[in-house]
Amino acid sequence: MHEYSIVQALLDRVAAEARAHGALAVHRIRVQIGEASGVESDLLETAFELARTGTLCEAAELEIVLVPAKWECANCGAEIAAGEILRCLLCERPAQLVQGDEIVLERLEMEAA
């Protein structure tokens, strides 16, 4: 499960930000997870619960914001509806994923000295 390596990278990034701001603890972490990112949010939460022990995030709440996948024509920008063939009906070009494959650390709530 790659969710564990994602959580470890997340905890490393949060620790770096916490150090940079002189934080004593982290209370909340908000992460955007794209529907097409290949990340299972339930597994990410489980990995977070296991990996946060002994870190500044030990008591932190993990908030996951799911971002839906959005496809558009690379040529004309027409949106391709979910479940449709990933080809533009207007200009018959292949669609491109413009949203929904991201993993973004969106917000941290920390206790500073």
ABEGO torsion letter per residue (X at the ends): XAAAAAAAAAAAAAAAAAAAAGBABBABBBBBBBAAAGBBAAAAAAAAAAAABGBAAAABBBBBBBBBBBBBBAAAGBBBBBGBBBBBAAAGBBBBBABGABBBBABBBBBBX
